[in-house]
Amino acid sequence: MTTVHPAPLRPGAAAPAATPAPARARPGAVLALVAAGALGAIGLWWAGTPSIHGPGDWLTNAGRITGLLAGYGFVVLVALMARIPPLERGIGADRLARWHAMGGRYVVSLVVAHGLLITWGYAVSAHTGVLGQATTLLLSYPDVLAATVAGLLLVGVGISSARAARRRLRYETWYFLHFYTYLAMALAFSHQFATGAQFMADLPARIAWSTLYAATGAAILWYRFVTPVRQAVRHRLRVGAVYPEADGVVSIVVTGRHLDELRAEPGQFFRWRFLTRDLWWVSAPYSLSGAVHPGRMRITVKALGDHSAALAALRPGTRVVTEGPYGAMTPSARQRRKVLLVAGGVGITPIRALFPALPAAPGDVTLLYRAGRDTDVLFRRELEQLAAERGARLWILTGTRAEHGGDPLTLLRRQVPDLAEHDVYLCGPPGMTDAVRAELRAARVPRRQIHHESFEF
């Protein structure tokens, strides 16, 4: 079934402009800073290595370079997930997670290469076997055993993050496995200072490396632990109401004080911790599904796992702790005059918040909402009212591909012929978003005009 609400010919009232956004980091600048740090780590090796002689020395120094880059990579990985507001707002949680995953593969490879190269190089220099040299390193050198444990922890976390493993893990299990990254980081730092040739006799290098680790640790402590507590004390969040939207989908109204001070933008999300006996220990990301008011805000959640399913039983008055707001899929990310919003299933939640918040002339905003059945459509009345009020086009597509004679998303370019002139905000299940992005690439929509975030772990 296709429900189409064309833009009315009468002038529509424009939505109020969004609150000016706080500071945002630029992806290019962040990548340049990361690359500069990697060159600095190699510079530490260069400054502390006057000469190299023989195969054993070459292997050992290759191990030192990979060790320095792995130690630096640890810091980058943790900083990307420290929930630093300029990074979250400017780059977006989805892109940060992709960078983190890609960087994790590099760091795990560097850690493994470091251990093998150092052991091999020492064995060649000492004219001994690799296994015998490994035993000597573990038993005789300070903190090598701790570093080995750190490496194994990191490899384990990397394996648990592989796509095949993630599909078999509950979100809560995966979430807590990642806490071992902090232990691995601490053990690796101790090892570097105990045996690292670049640090043992170079005080400025020790100070710079310590500052790097300390600053990252402080960011983790501040943004992931102190800030949520401060927000809880300041805003006194509680569950105000829980009501059904569709089968397996509920909206949760959270009330509190001075919520406008959070400066949350439409399209953003918070990490929510509901303080009940069964839920307090998990912090899960859910998007805002409406505007934030001084005294309340709303999220809408579909039961996709143990945590999300349990939210339907929340009682009014339950205390809530939040982290955020996060996300770069906001009105301030807009590049062009025309906007296309594409949502699938419960992915309508951030799109619902964005729909009335994008200032535009009548006909410049189009919302395409794909759902399996009519009963799965969320916020139908709200969307229809908003579309009528502001002169936006609303398409609600329901039904199977067989009923449509194919994937209706392939008609996107036919329905929006000037697609390349639009900013596109996209949220939905992976299969749908992949299909839409393929259509956007075929229509030559520039990447900077595509705004998408995913909460897949």
DRENKOLBA-306265 format. One record per residue (C-alpha): residue number from 0; residue in three letters; chain; x, y, z. Coordinates in nm, 4 decimals, m for minus. Each point is the difference from the previous one (the first is absolute). Layout:
REM residues N
NUM, ALA, A, X, Y, Z
...
REM end
This chain:
REM residues 457
0, MET, A, 0.0000, 0.0000, 0.0000
1, THR, A, 0.1246, 0.3494, m0.0802
2, THR, A, m0.1344, 0.3049, 0.1757
3, VAL, A, 0.1017, 0.3266, m0.1639
4, HIS, A, m0.0579, 0.3460, 0.1388
5, PRO, A, 0.1197, 0.2520, m0.2594
6, ALA, A, 0.1109, 0.3449, 0.0998
7, PRO, A, m0.2976, 0.2371, 0.0151
8, LEU, A, 0.0010, 0.2918, m0.2360
9, ARG, A, m0.0753, 0.2414, 0.2803
10, PRO, A, 0.2986, 0.1517, 0.1869
11, GLY, A, 0.0979, m0.2065, 0.3001
12, ALA, A, 0.1337, 0.1192, 0.3276
13, ALA, A, 0.3721, m0.0556, 0.0318
14, ALA, A, 0.1250, m0.1804, 0.3073
15, PRO, A, 0.1936, 0.2017, 0.2537
16, ALA, A, 0.3742, 0.0055, m0.0466
17, ALA, A, 0.2042, m0.2407, 0.2080
18, THR, A, 0.2090, 0.1191, 0.2903
19, PRO, A, 0.3555, 0.0873, m0.1144
20, ALA, A, 0.2134, m0.3115, 0.0292
21, PRO, A, 0.2940, m0.0259, 0.2392
22, ALA, A, 0.3577, m0.0590, m0.1163
23, ARG, A, 0.0469, m0.2794, m0.2532
24, ALA, A, 0.3181, m0.1714, m0.1095
25, ARG, A, 0.0625, m0.0361, m0.3727
26, PRO, A, 0.0714, m0.3556, m0.1206
27, GLY, A, 0.2928, 0.1091, m0.2165
28, ALA, A, 0.1614, 0.1928, 0.2836
29, VAL, A, m0.0394, m0.2935, 0.2396
30, LEU, A, 0.1566, m0.2451, m0.2467
31, ALA, A, 0.2873, 0.2426, m0.0605
32, LEU, A, 0.0577, 0.0248, 0.3758
33, VAL, A, m0.0003, m0.3807, 0.0334
34, ALA, A, 0.2522, m0.0292, m0.2852
35, ALA, A, 0.2210, 0.2664, 0.1576
36, GLY, A, m0.0017, m0.1941, 0.3254
37, ALA, A, 0.1055, m0.3184, m0.1822
38, LEU, A, 0.2894, 0.1891, m0.1600
39, GLY, A, 0.0918, 0.1293, 0.3464
40, ALA, A, 0.0106, m0.3576, 0.1331
41, ILE, A, 0.2353, m0.0979, m0.2839
42, GLY, A, 0.2022, 0.3115, 0.0794
43, LEU, A, 0.0536, m0.1302, 0.3548
44, TRP, A, 0.1522, m0.3155, m0.1457
45, TRP, A, 0.2171, 0.1998, m0.2409
46, ALA, A, 0.1339, 0.2272, 0.2728
47, GLY, A, 0.0794, m0.2937, 0.2302
48, THR, A, 0.1651, m0.2244, m0.2599
49, PRO, A, 0.3464, 0.1251, m0.1028
50, SER, A, 0.0919, m0.2973, m0.2223
51, ILE, A, m0.1127, m0.3461, m0.1125
52, HIS, A, 0.2332, m0.2903, m0.0686
53, GLY, A, m0.0864, m0.3475, m0.1188
54, PRO, A, m0.3227, m0.1949, m0.0528
55, GLY, A, m0.0703, m0.0355, 0.3722
56, ASP, A, 0.0173, 0.3755, 0.0466
57, TRP, A, m0.2279, 0.0611, m0.2991
58, LEU, A, m0.2587, m0.2443, 0.1304
59, THR, A, 0.0176, 0.1403, 0.3527
60, ASN, A, m0.0457, 0.3584, m0.1196
61, ALA, A, m0.2884, m0.1000, m0.2228
62, GLY, A, m0.1522, m0.1438, 0.3169
63, ARG, A, 0.0616, 0.3264, 0.1840
64, ILE, A, m0.1688, 0.2029, m0.2735
65, THR, A, m0.3052, m0.2258, m0.0035
66, GLY, A, m0.0072, 0.0124, 0.3817
67, LEU, A, 0.0041, 0.3806, 0.0043
68, LEU, A, m0.2716, 0.0168, m0.2650
69, ALA, A, m0.2069, m0.2576, 0.1898
70, GLY, A, 0.0343, 0.1991, 0.3227
71, TYR, A, m0.1030, 0.3165, m0.1809
72, GLY, A, m0.2828, m0.1859, m0.1728
73, PHE, A, m0.1328, m0.1071, 0.3409
74, VAL, A, m0.0409, 0.3651, 0.0914
75, VAL, A, m0.1728, 0.0871, m0.3280
76, LEU, A, m0.2448, m0.2906, 0.0287
77, VAL, A, m0.0999, 0.0942, 0.3528
78, ALA, A, m0.0225, 0.3727, m0.0795
79, LEU, A, m0.2357, m0.0688, m0.2928
80, MET, A, m0.2396, m0.1721, 0.2395
81, ALA, A, 0.0476, 0.2425, 0.2911
82, ARG, A, m0.3206, 0.1836, m0.1058
83, ILE, A, 0.1772, 0.3337, m0.0291
84, PRO, A, m0.2765, 0.2417, m0.1099
85, PRO, A, 0.1804, 0.1741, m0.2907
86, LEU, A, 0.0840, m0.3410, m0.1494
87, GLU, A, m0.3501, m0.1380, 0.0521
88, ARG, A, m0.1691, 0.3071, m0.1446
89, GLY, A, 0.2394, 0.0658, m0.2867
90, ILE, A, 0.0776, m0.3523, m0.1168
91, GLY, A, m0.2939, m0.2021, 0.1268
92, ALA, A, m0.0240, m0.3209, 0.1974
93, ASP, A, m0.0331, m0.2171, m0.3105
94, ARG, A, 0.3184, 0.1272, m0.1659
95, LEU, A, 0.1904, m0.0035, 0.3296
96, ALA, A, m0.1011, m0.3645, 0.0478
97, ARG, A, 0.1220, m0.0847, m0.3515
98, TRP, A, 0.3310, 0.1755, 0.0655
99, HIS, A, 0.0270, m0.1807, 0.3323
100, ALA, A, m0.0664, m0.3393, m0.1611
101, MET, A, 0.2483, 0.0596, m0.2807
102, GLY, A, 0.2613, 0.1353, 0.2402
103, GLY, A, m0.0552, m0.2976, 0.2286
104, ARG, A, 0.0996, m0.2374, m0.2787
105, TYR, A, 0.3187, 0.1998, m0.0597
106, VAL, A, 0.0879, 0.0131, 0.3689
107, VAL, A, m0.0539, m0.3730, 0.0541
108, SER, A, 0.2216, m0.0694, m0.3023
109, LEU, A, 0.2677, 0.2369, 0.1343
110, VAL, A, m0.0076, m0.1637, 0.3437
111, VAL, A, 0.0434, m0.3473, m0.1480
112, ALA, A, 0.2743, 0.1215, m0.2350
113, HIS, A, 0.1780, 0.1761, 0.2887
114, GLY, A, 0.0140, m0.3143, 0.2110
115, LEU, A, 0.1185, m0.2200, m0.2872
116, LEU, A, 0.2594, 0.2446, m0.1346
117, ILE, A, 0.1516, 0.0807, 0.3404
118, THR, A, 0.0263, m0.3674, 0.0912
119, TRP, A, 0.1436, m0.0912, m0.3397
120, GLY, A, 0.2490, 0.2875, 0.0065
121, TYR, A, 0.1245, m0.0856, 0.3493
122, ALA, A, 0.0292, m0.3660, m0.0996
123, VAL, A, 0.2093, 0.0839, m0.3080
124, SER, A, 0.2276, 0.2323, 0.1993
125, ALA, A, 0.0449, m0.2583, 0.2796
126, HIS, A, 0.0318, m0.2945, m0.2433
127, THR, A, m0.2781, m0.1906, 0.1771
128, GLY, A, m0.3313, m0.1504, m0.1022
129, VAL, A, m0.3136, 0.2118, m0.0171
130, LEU, A, m0.1899, m0.2112, 0.2551
131, GLY, A, 0.2908, 0.0064, 0.2451
132, GLN, A, 0.0326, 0.3755, m0.0421
133, ALA, A, m0.3740, 0.0440, 0.0588
134, THR, A, 0.0286, m0.1941, 0.3261
135, THR, A, 0.2941, 0.2158, 0.1074
136, LEU, A, m0.1888, 0.3210, m0.0752
137, LEU, A, m0.3047, m0.1124, 0.1940
138, LEU, A, 0.1930, m0.1098, 0.3067
139, SER, A, 0.2883, 0.2475, 0.0117
140, TYR, A, m0.1139, 0.3361, m0.1357
141, PRO, A, m0.2169, 0.2294, 0.2157
142, ASP, A, m0.3609, 0.0338, m0.1039
143, VAL, A, 0.0314, m0.2167, m0.3121
144, LEU, A, m0.2450, m0.2475, 0.1506
145, ALA, A, m0.2413, 0.2872, 0.0694
146, ALA, A, 0.0435, 0.1216, m0.3576
147, THR, A, m0.0736, m0.3499, m0.1282
148, VAL, A, m0.3207, m0.0050, 0.2027
149, ALA, A, m0.0880, 0.3437, m0.1431
150, GLY, A, 0.0590, m0.1264, m0.3526
151, LEU, A, m0.2139, m0.3076, 0.0539
152, LEU, A, m0.2791, 0.2133, 0.1478
153, LEU, A, 0.0092, 0.2295, m0.3006
154, VAL, A, m0.0045, m0.2913, m0.2433
155, GLY, A, m0.2980, m0.1447, 0.1891
156, VAL, A, m0.1887, 0.3294, m0.0192
157, GLY, A, 0.0847, 0.0195, m0.3699
158, ILE, A, m0.1361, m0.3489, m0.0616
159, SER, A, m0.3211, 0.0807, 0.1876
160, SER, A, m0.0437, 0.3048, m0.2246
161, ALA, A, 0.0250, m0.1953, m0.3240
162, ARG, A, m0.3293, 0.0020, m0.1899
163, ALA, A, m0.0522, m0.3773, 0.0328
164, ALA, A, 0.0600, 0.0121, 0.3770
165, ARG, A, m0.2202, 0.3065, 0.0562
166, ARG, A, m0.2973, m0.1773, m0.1519
167, ARG, A, 0.0236, m0.2666, 0.2694
168, LEU, A, 0.0535, 0.2323, 0.2958
169, ARG, A, m0.2579, 0.1840, 0.2061
170, TYR, A, 0.0584, 0.3759, 0.0014
171, GLU, A, 0.0588, m0.0071, 0.3758
172, THR, A, 0.2718, m0.2678, m0.0337
173, TRP, A, 0.1769, 0.1869, m0.2782
174, TYR, A, m0.0262, 0.3256, 0.1943
175, PHE, A, 0.1700, m0.1363, 0.3104
176, LEU, A, 0.2693, m0.1869, m0.1922
177, HIS, A, 0.1170, 0.3370, m0.1279
178, PHE, A, 0.0812, 0.1147, 0.3514
179, TYR, A, 0.3023, m0.2305, m0.0176
180, THR, A, 0.1476, 0.2538, m0.2443
181, TYR, A, 0.0662, 0.2319, 0.2948
182, LEU, A, 0.1869, m0.2735, 0.1883
183, ALA, A, 0.2011, m0.0816, m0.3128
184, MET, A, 0.0857, 0.3690, m0.0400
185, ALA, A, 0.1236, 0.0271, 0.3602
186, LEU, A, 0.2138, m0.3148, m0.0292
187, ALA, A, 0.1458, 0.1131, m0.3323
188, PHE, A, 0.0912, 0.3423, 0.1434
189, SER, A, 0.1853, m0.1630, 0.2886
190, HIS, A, 0.1900, m0.2260, m0.2414
191, GLN, A, 0.1053, 0.2873, m0.2251
192, PHE, A, 0.1566, 0.1951, 0.2847
193, ALA, A, 0.1653, m0.3049, 0.1552
194, THR, A, 0.1693, m0.1361, m0.3142
195, GLY, A, m0.0470, 0.2556, m0.2798
196, ALA, A, 0.3374, 0.1153, m0.1299
197, GLN, A, m0.1470, 0.3365, m0.1054
198, PHE, A, m0.1141, 0.0822, 0.3554
199, MET, A, 0.2521, m0.1498, 0.2404
200, ALA, A, 0.2536, 0.2835, m0.0347
201, ASP, A, m0.2039, 0.2779, m0.1627
202, LEU, A, m0.1901, 0.2088, 0.2561
203, PRO, A, m0.1754, 0.2309, m0.2541
204, ALA, A, m0.1255, m0.3085, m0.1863
205, ARG, A, m0.1307, m0.1488, 0.3220
206, ILE, A, m0.1771, 0.3240, 0.0873
207, ALA, A, m0.1583, 0.0334, m0.3468
208, TRP, A, m0.1147, m0.3647, m0.0058
209, SER, A, m0.1346, 0.0219, 0.3561
210, THR, A, m0.1886, 0.3195, m0.0873
211, LEU, A, m0.1584, m0.1702, m0.3013
212, TYR, A, m0.1245, m0.2926, 0.2079
213, ALA, A, m0.1015, 0.2193, 0.2947
214, ALA, A, m0.2018, 0.2359, m0.2224
215, THR, A, m0.1846, m0.2929, m0.1580
216, GLY, A, m0.0681, m0.1525, 0.3408
217, ALA, A, m0.1278, 0.3344, 0.1265
218, ALA, A, m0.2344, 0.0301, m0.3007
219, ILE, A, m0.1398, m0.3472, 0.0691
220, LEU, A, m0.0471, 0.0800, 0.3689
221, TRP, A, m0.1623, 0.3378, m0.0656
222, TYR, A, m0.2305, m0.0739, m0.2906
223, ARG, A, m0.0984, m0.3585, 0.0773
224, PHE, A, m0.0268, 0.0147, 0.3799
225, VAL, A, 0.0042, 0.3515, 0.1483
226, THR, A, m0.2210, 0.1691, m0.2608
227, PRO, A, m0.2890, m0.2500, 0.0285
228, VAL, A, 0.0020, 0.0403, 0.3786
229, ARG, A, 0.0024, 0.3803, m0.0316
230, GLN, A, m0.2891, m0.0143, m0.2465
231, ALA, A, m0.1945, m0.2322, 0.2276
232, VAL, A, 0.0400, 0.2357, 0.2947
233, ARG, A, m0.0751, 0.3111, m0.2043
234, HIS, A, m0.2968, m0.1252, m0.2031
235, ARG, A, m0.1561, m0.2627, 0.2314
236, LEU, A, m0.1308, m0.2137, m0.2806
237, ARG, A, m0.2853, m0.2417, 0.0575
238, VAL, A, m0.2325, m0.2063, m0.2148
239, GLY, A, m0.3160, 0.2038, m0.0445
240, ALA, A, m0.2060, m0.2390, m0.2110
241, VAL, A, 0.0260, m0.3152, m0.2112
242, TYR, A, m0.2543, m0.0689, m0.2732
243, PRO, A, m0.0218, m0.2339, m0.3005
244, GLU, A, 0.0476, 0.1248, m0.3567
245, ALA, A, m0.0311, m0.3338, m0.1821
246, ASP, A, 0.0555, m0.3702, 0.0585
247, GLY, A, 0.3275, m0.0237, 0.1949
248, VAL, A, 0.0633, 0.3760, m0.0138
249, VAL, A, m0.0398, 0.2428, 0.2900
250, SER, A, 0.0613, 0.3693, 0.0514
251, ILE, A, 0.1557, 0.1128, 0.3267
252, VAL, A, m0.0439, 0.3559, 0.1217
253, VAL, A, 0.2837, 0.1086, 0.2286
254, THR, A, m0.0581, 0.3025, 0.2198
255, GLY, A, 0.2511, 0.2200, 0.1768
256, ARG, A, 0.1214, 0.3520, 0.0686
257, HIS, A, 0.1740, 0.2441, m0.2361
258, LEU, A, 0.0174, m0.2505, m0.2840
259, ASP, A, 0.0532, 0.2808, m0.2503
260, GLU, A, 0.3470, 0.0394, 0.1535
261, LEU, A, 0.0961, m0.3356, m0.1526
262, ARG, A, m0.0036, 0.1747, m0.3396
263, ALA, A, m0.1218, m0.3132, m0.1717
264, GLU, A, m0.0695, 0.0370, m0.3708
265, PRO, A, m0.2632, m0.1919, m0.1973
266, GLY, A, 0.1506, m0.3183, m0.1410
267, GLN, A, 0.2303, m0.0548, 0.2957
268, PHE, A, m0.0065, m0.2770, 0.2573
269, PHE, A, 0.0885, m0.0604, 0.3635
270, ARG, A, 0.1327, m0.3064, 0.1738
271, TRP, A, m0.2658, m0.0909, 0.2561
272, ARG, A, 0.0416, m0.1779, 0.3300
273, PHE, A, m0.3262, m0.0832, 0.1781
274, LEU, A, 0.0615, m0.0570, 0.3702
275, THR, A, m0.1966, m0.3159, 0.0637
276, ARG, A, 0.1341, m0.3193, 0.1544
277, ASP, A, 0.0355, m0.1684, m0.3409
278, LEU, A, 0.0959, 0.2922, m0.2241
279, TRP, A, 0.2299, 0.2344, 0.1957
280, TRP, A, 0.3232, m0.1588, m0.1211
281, VAL, A, m0.0633, 0.0485, m0.3756
282, SER, A, 0.0263, 0.3291, m0.1872
283, ALA, A, m0.1748, m0.0275, m0.3382
284, PRO, A, m0.0348, 0.2531, m0.2859
285, TYR, A, m0.3476, 0.1177, m0.1004
286, SER, A, m0.0843, 0.2974, m0.2207
287, LEU, A, m0.2300, 0.2823, 0.0942
288, SER, A, m0.3320, m0.0374, m0.1807
289, GLY, A, m0.1164, 0.3569, 0.0533
290, ALA, A, 0.1169, 0.3445, 0.0986
291, VAL, A, 0.1581, 0.0520, 0.3422
292, HIS, A, m0.2088, 0.2255, 0.2221
293, PRO, A, 0.1197, 0.1673, 0.3223
294, GLY, A, m0.1749, m0.2678, 0.2061
295, ARG, A, m0.0210, m0.3145, m0.2131
296, MET, A, 0.1374, m0.1975, m0.2929
297, ARG, A, m0.1105, m0.3170, m0.1764
298, ILE, A, 0.1637, m0.3134, m0.1360
299, THR, A, m0.1657, m0.2836, m0.1906
300, VAL, A, 0.1375, m0.3532, 0.0277
301, LYS, A, m0.0671, m0.3272, m0.1773
302, ALA, A, 0.0495, m0.3279, 0.1874
303, LEU, A, 0.3047, m0.1430, m0.1792
304, GLY, A, 0.1840, m0.1486, 0.2996
305, ASP, A, m0.0186, m0.0611, 0.3731
306, HIS, A, 0.0639, 0.3632, 0.0945
307, SER, A, m0.2358, 0.1644, m0.2492
308, ALA, A, m0.2749, m0.2557, 0.0700
309, ALA, A, 0.0172, 0.0700, 0.3737
310, LEU, A, m0.0677, 0.3724, m0.0491
311, ALA, A, m0.3700, m0.0621, m0.0591
312, ALA, A, m0.0293, m0.0938, 0.3687
313, LEU, A, 0.1581, 0.3214, 0.1319
314, ARG, A, m0.2053, 0.1770, 0.2624
315, PRO, A, m0.0536, 0.3748, 0.0212
316, GLY, A, 0.2372, 0.1486, 0.2529
317, THR, A, 0.2949, m0.2253, m0.0900
318, ARG, A, 0.3240, 0.1965, 0.0209
319, VAL, A, 0.1975, 0.0492, m0.3206
320, VAL, A, 0.3655, 0.0837, m0.0685
321, THR, A, 0.1035, 0.1207, m0.3461
322, GLU, A, 0.3168, 0.0592, m0.1971
323, GLY, A, m0.0178, 0.2385, m0.2903
324, PRO, A, m0.1283, 0.1402, m0.2206
325, TYR, A, 0.1975, m0.1710, m0.2749
326, GLY, A, m0.0190, m0.0261, m0.3769
327, ALA, A, 0.0661, 0.2114, m0.3071
328, MET, A, m0.3238, m0.0703, m0.1906
329, THR, A, m0.1414, 0.3432, 0.0855
330, PRO, A, m0.1486, 0.3001, m0.1844
331, SER, A, 0.3349, 0.1797, 0.0244
332, ALA, A, 0.1604, m0.2715, m0.2164
333, ARG, A, m0.2126, 0.1111, m0.2936
334, GLN, A, 0.1752, 0.1024, m0.3224
335, ARG, A, m0.2779, 0.0669, m0.2539
336, ARG, A, m0.3360, 0.1774, m0.0134
337, LYS, A, m0.2015, m0.3149, m0.0723
338, VAL, A, m0.0179, m0.2906, 0.2450
339, LEU, A, m0.1020, m0.3652, m0.0349
340, LEU, A, m0.0675, m0.1948, 0.3203
341, VAL, A, m0.0027, m0.3811, m0.0348
342, ALA, A, m0.1023, m0.2261, 0.2875
343, GLY, A, m0.0636, m0.3707, 0.0384
344, GLY, A, m0.1831, m0.1649, 0.2876
345, VAL, A, 0.0940, 0.1396, 0.3399
346, GLY, A, 0.2648, 0.2096, m0.1782
347, ILE, A, m0.2763, 0.2600, m0.0255
348, THR, A, 0.0808, 0.1156, 0.3554
349, PRO, A, 0.2832, 0.2482, m0.0771
350, ILE, A, m0.1662, 0.0884, m0.3313
351, ARG, A, m0.3220, 0.0873, 0.1854
352, ALA, A, 0.1994, 0.2464, 0.2112
353, LEU, A, 0.1723, 0.1460, m0.3075
354, PHE, A, m0.3145, 0.0363, m0.2121
355, PRO, A, m0.1378, 0.3166, 0.1602
356, ALA, A, 0.3427, 0.1440, 0.0835
357, LEU, A, 0.1416, 0.0513, m0.3508
358, PRO, A, m0.0855, 0.3544, m0.1161
359, ALA, A, m0.1145, m0.0174, m0.3616
360, ALA, A, m0.2425, 0.1452, m0.2500
361, PRO, A, m0.3089, m0.2055, m0.0914
362, GLY, A, 0.0976, m0.2944, m0.2189
363, ASP, A, 0.3684, 0.0030, 0.0956
364, VAL, A, m0.0298, m0.2772, 0.2616
365, THR, A, m0.1002, m0.3559, m0.0900
366, LEU, A, m0.0420, m0.2897, 0.2438
367, LEU, A, m0.0011, m0.3602, m0.1210
368, TYR, A, m0.0981, m0.2533, 0.2671
369, ARG, A, 0.0272, m0.3739, m0.0725
370, ALA, A, m0.1781, m0.2500, 0.2267
371, GLY, A, m0.0960, m0.3642, m0.0403
372, ARG, A, m0.3686, 0.0344, 0.0910
373, ASP, A, m0.2465, 0.2787, 0.0631
374, THR, A, m0.0039, m0.0957, 0.3677
375, ASP, A, 0.3794, 0.0529, 0.0159
376, VAL, A, m0.0241, 0.3665, m0.0971
377, LEU, A, 0.0917, 0.2233, 0.2935
378, PHE, A, m0.1122, 0.3613, 0.0534
379, ARG, A, m0.2321, m0.0075, m0.3031
380, ARG, A, m0.2271, 0.2782, 0.1271
381, GLU, A, 0.2919, 0.2117, 0.1178
382, LEU, A, 0.1779, m0.0341, m0.3344
383, GLU, A, m0.3116, 0.0779, m0.2023
384, GLN, A, m0.0729, 0.3073, 0.2110
385, LEU, A, 0.3570, 0.1244, m0.0255
386, ALA, A, 0.0062, m0.0568, m0.3760
387, ALA, A, m0.3227, 0.1975, m0.0432
388, GLU, A, 0.1137, 0.2842, 0.2272
389, ARG, A, 0.3313, 0.0613, m0.1715
390, GLY, A, m0.0770, m0.0964, m0.3581
391, ALA, A, 0.2265, m0.3040, m0.0055
392, ARG, A, m0.0444, m0.3144, m0.2075
393, LEU, A, m0.0616, m0.3213, 0.1957
394, TRP, A, 0.0168, m0.3504, m0.1529
395, ILE, A, m0.0815, m0.2995, 0.2156
396, LEU, A, 0.0880, m0.3251, m0.1756
397, THR, A, m0.1280, m0.3235, 0.1518
398, GLY, A, m0.0238, m0.3551, m0.1260
399, THR, A, 0.2398, m0.2659, m0.1204
400, ARG, A, 0.2257, 0.0192, m0.3031
401, ALA, A, m0.2215, m0.2565, m0.1717
402, GLU, A, m0.3001, 0.2268, 0.0483
403, HIS, A, 0.1932, 0.2900, m0.1537
404, GLY, A, 0.1461, m0.2107, m0.2811
405, GLY, A, 0.3517, 0.0663, 0.1298
406, ASP, A, 0.1777, 0.2235, 0.2468
407, PRO, A, m0.1916, 0.3312, 0.0017
408, LEU, A, 0.3179, 0.1785, 0.1056
409, THR, A, 0.1347, m0.0492, m0.3513
410, LEU, A, m0.2600, 0.2572, m0.1070
411, LEU, A, 0.1730, 0.2666, 0.2057
412, ARG, A, 0.1654, 0.1695, m0.2965
413, ARG, A, m0.3275, m0.0064, m0.1935
414, GLN, A, m0.1956, 0.1576, 0.2859
415, VAL, A, 0.2747, 0.2546, 0.0794
416, PRO, A, 0.1613, 0.0764, m0.3371
417, ASP, A, 0.2251, 0.2754, 0.1396
418, LEU, A, 0.1331, m0.2298, 0.2734
419, ALA, A, 0.3541, 0.1345, m0.0248
420, GLU, A, m0.1318, 0.3416, 0.1036
421, HIS, A, m0.1201, m0.1350, 0.3358
422, ASP, A, 0.1506, m0.0606, 0.3380
423, VAL, A, m0.1029, m0.3518, 0.1012
424, TYR, A, m0.0588, m0.1031, 0.3620
425, LEU, A, m0.0196, m0.3772, 0.0290
426, CYS, A, m0.0828, m0.2388, 0.2842
427, GLY, A, m0.1278, m0.3567, m0.0063
428, PRO, A, 0.0978, m0.3677, m0.0037
429, PRO, A, 0.3297, m0.0875, m0.1738
430, GLY, A, m0.1553, m0.1603, m0.3079
431, MET, A, m0.2156, 0.3018, m0.0700
432, THR, A, 0.2732, 0.2560, 0.0610
433, ASP, A, 0.2397, m0.1931, m0.2251
434, ALA, A, m0.2600, 0.0030, m0.2797
435, VAL, A, m0.0642, 0.3726, 0.0407
436, ARG, A, 0.3691, 0.0838, 0.0028
437, ALA, A, 0.0452, m0.2016, m0.3198
438, GLU, A, m0.2754, 0.2093, m0.1589
439, LEU, A, 0.1610, 0.3191, 0.1246
440, ARG, A, 0.3392, m0.1005, m0.1430
441, ALA, A, m0.1666, m0.0788, m0.3339
442, ALA, A, m0.1617, 0.3448, 0.0089
443, ARG, A, 0.3430, 0.1545, 0.0754
444, VAL, A, m0.1022, 0.1517, 0.3297
445, PRO, A, 0.3227, 0.1304, 0.1619
446, ARG, A, 0.0998, m0.1827, 0.3159
447, ARG, A, 0.0021, 0.3225, 0.2016
448, GLN, A, m0.3754, 0.0327, m0.0704
449, ILE, A, m0.0830, m0.3443, 0.1453
450, HIS, A, m0.0602, m0.0020, 0.3759
451, HIS, A, m0.0372, m0.3426, 0.1557
452, GLU, A, 0.0594, m0.1598, 0.3377
453, SER, A, m0.0379, m0.3577, 0.1123
454, PHE, A, m0.0135, m0.1509, 0.3509
455, GLU, A, 0.1175, m0.3448, m0.1058
456, PHE, A, 0.2583, m0.1306, 0.2455
REM end
